[in-house]
Every structure is written in C-alpha cells, then in structure tokens.
C-alpha cells in the first residue's frame, strides 16, 4: 500500500495550490495522510475527490468549517500498520516519550505543525514522521513531503521528497 504524507499546506496563504509533483503523488498513492493546517476547505474537497483514500485531521490554523469535518486525531489501520495522525505533538524535547505514552497501541504517528521534516523512533517502537510542508518551507532549505509503503504491518521505503523552489 502506497502512502503519501503531507501537512501544513496553508492554502491559499502560502501557495495557490499544491505543487504538480504533489498532485502526481496523490494520484499514485493508495492513501493520502494530511496532518492538518489545510486552511482552505476547498483543498479538503479536492483531495477527497481525487485521492483513493484520504485520512486527515485539523490543525491550529484550521477554522470552524474544517474542524466540523475533520477530527483532531485520526487512527486507522493500513495494511496491518496501526497509524495515528495528529497535527501538534508539542516541543521536540521529549517528543518520542510523550507520543509513545499518548499512542501506546500505534506503530506510526504522522504529525505536522513545525514545517520541519522529522523521522524518529520512540521507546517501544512507535515511528514518528513529519513530512514538513509542500508549500511553506519557512526556515527549511526545501518544501517537502513524504512517501512510504505499508505491508504486513510494516512501514518500508520511507522517502522524503524535496520540491524545487517556486
């Protein structure tokens, strides 16, 4: 199962649309995971109409319309992999321990908020992934997103993709 992970799209504040490369990744993915800060409800509608399966949560910059349609935390099972998606996880110091305690029965946590790509493993084996942002790199050298594959309860081929400058 092919996964696409994005977060912090901030449309239309930071960009008018997702980059073409990200839309191509949506088309190639079996599941799109969006870890919040959509800002524009239209992106939710377009992703829901185009993705084979969409799992998303709201972020701190998402208004009432998005909050009415999305949960704060999403938990799903994908090809035997127990996944949680949330926007905020707090400060980086102590993140692994905090998240392992909050999500003790999950294999993978996808999160956003910082716009900083992150890949670590918490005590007990919880994998934490932040895809960065495909539209708002902030202080990062590149705008980014993640892809991976899930099969038989395992996560493989995790790849951070750097987008060309706009």
C-alpha positions in Angstrom: 0.0 0.0 0.0 1.5 3.3 -1.1 1.2 6.2 1.4 1.6 9.9 0.8 2.1 12.1 3.8 1.6 15.9 3.8 0.9 18.6 6.3 0.9 22.4 6.7 -0.4 23.2 3.2 -1.7 26.6 4.4 -3.7 27.2 1.2 -4.2 29.8 -0.1 -2.0 31.8 2.2 1.3 30.2 1.3 0.5 29.0 -2.2 -2.4 29.0 -4.6 -2.3 25.2 -4.9 -0.3 22.1 -4.2 2.7 21.7 -6.5 2.1 19.5 -9.5 4.6 16.9 -8.1 2.4 16.5 -5.0 -0.8 16.1 -7.1 1.0 13.4 -9.1 1.9 11.7 -5.7 -1.8 11.9 -4.7 -2.7 10.1 -7.9 -0.1 7.4 -7.3 -0.9 6.8 -3.6 -3.4 4.4 -2.2 -3.8 6.5 0.9 -3.1 10.3 1.5 -2.5 11.3 5.1 -2.8 15.0 5.8 -1.6 16.2 9.3 -3.5 19.4 9.5 -3.3 23.2 8.7 -5.2 23.0 5.5 -6.6 26.5 6.0 -8.8 26.3 2.9 -11.7 23.8 3.0 -11.5 23.7 -0.8 -8.3 21.6 -0.6 -10.1 19.1 1.6 -12.8 18.8 -1.1 -10.3 18.5 -3.9 -8.2 15.9 -2.1 -11.2 13.9 -1.1 -12.4 13.9 -4.7 -9.0 12.8 -6.1 -7.4 10.5 -3.5 -8.3 6.9 -3.4 -8.5 7.2 0.4 -7.9 10.3 2.5 -7.1 10.4 6.2 -6.9 13.9 7.6 -7.0 15.9 10.8 -7.4 19.6 11.6 -4.6 21.9 12.7 -4.3 25.0 14.8 -4.8 27.3 11.7 -8.0 25.5 10.5 -11.3 27.2 11.1 -14.7 26.0 12.1 -15.7 24.6 8.7 -12.6 22.3 8.6 -13.0 21.4 12.3 -16.6 20.4 11.7 -15.4 17.9 9.1 -12.1 16.6 10.4 -11.1 15.0 13.8 -8.3 16.3 16.0 -6.8 12.8 15.9 -7.3 10.0 13.3 -6.5 6.4 14.0 -6.6 3.9 11.1 -5.1 0.5 10.2 -3.4 0.4 6.8 -2.1 -3.0 5.6 -1.8 -4.1 9.2 0.1 -0.9 10.2 -1.6 0.9 13.1 -1.4 4.6 12.3 -2.3 7.8 14.1 -2.4 11.2 12.6 -2.3 14.4 14.6 -1.3 18.0 14.0 0.6 19.0 17.1 2.9 16.9 19.3 4.5 19.7 21.4 8.1 20.7 21.7 10.8 18.4 20.1 12.4 17.8 23.5 10.7 14.7 24.9 8.6 14.2 21.8 9.2 10.5 21.5 8.4 9.7 25.1 5.3 11.9 25.1 4.0 10.4 21.9 4.7 6.8 22.9 2.7 7.4 26.1 -0.2 9.1 24.1 -0.3 6.5 21.4 0.8 3.2 23.0 -1.1 1.0 20.6 0.1 2.6 17.3 3.0 1.7 15.0 3.2 5.0 13.2 2.4 8.6 14.1 2.2 11.2 11.3 2.2 14.8 12.6 2.8 18.4 11.4 2.8 21.9 12.8 6.5 22.7 12.8 7.0 22.5 9.0 10.3 20.6 9.8 10.7 17.1 8.5 11.1 14.6 11.3 11.8 10.8 11.4 12.5 9.1 14.7 11.5 6.0 16.7 10.1 6.3 20.3 10.7 3.8 23.0 8.5 0.8 22.3 8.9 1.2 18.5 6.5 4.0 17.6 7.8 5.6 14.4 7.2 9.4 14.3 7.1 11.1 10.9 6.6 14.8 10.0 6.5 15.4 6.2 7.3 19.1 6.6 5.3 21.3 4.2 5.0 21.1 0.4 4.0 24.8 0.2 5.6 26.7 3.2 9.2 25.7 3.9 9.7 28.5 6.4 13.4 28.3 7.5 13.9 24.9 5.9 16.0 24.7 2.7 13.2 22.9 0.8 9.5 22.4 0.8 8.9 18.7 1.4 6.5 15.7 1.6 6.9 12.0 2.4 6.0 8.8 0.7 6.2 5.2 2.1 4.8 1.7 1.7 2.9 -0.3 4.2 2.6 -4.0 4.0 2.0 -6.8 6.6 2.1 -4.3 9.5 5.5 -2.9 8.4 6.5 0.5 7.1 9.0 0.4 4.3 10.6 2.7 1.7 10.1 5.9 3.6 11.3 8.8 1.4 11.5 12.5 2.0 10.9 14.4 -1.2 12.4 17.8 -1.7 10.4 20.1 -4.0 12.2 22.6 -6.4 12.0 26.2 -5.4 8.9 28.0 -6.6 
